[in-house]
């Protein structure tokens, strides 16, 4: 499996994975989950 050489990769996949779970479980709509993931990932990468 290809993994980008970024220090934040583990946290990146944790955030994305959690939101994918929320979408699949129906706790969030696709738009809500993806928007939240994008917001959190942008914050992470800005640090």
N, C-alpha and C positions, 0 to 999 in steps of 0.2 A: 504494500500500500504506500502510495506517495504521501509524504508529509512535508509541508513547507518548512523551511528552516527559519521559523520564527519562535522566539522565546515564549510567546503567549499561546502557542498552539493548543496546549491542554485546556486552558481556560476557555479558549475560543470554541473548541468542540463541546465543552460542557454547556456553555450558554446555548449554542445552536441545538444540541441534543435535547436539552430541557424544553426548549420551545417547540421542537418537533413532537416531543411527547405530549405537551399541552394541546397541540393541534390534533394529534391522533386520538387522544382521550376525550376531546370535545370541550375541554376547559376554556379554550380560546379558539376563535375563528382563525382561519389561515391568515387573513390580513392582520389581525391583532398579534398573533404569534410572531409572524415574520417582521412586523414593524417593531415590536419590542426587541426581538433578537438583533435587528439592524441597529437600533439605538444603543443597546448594550455593547455590541461589537465595535461600534464606532468609538464609544467611550474607552473601551479596552485598548484599542489600537492608538488612541490619542495620548495615552499615558506615557 
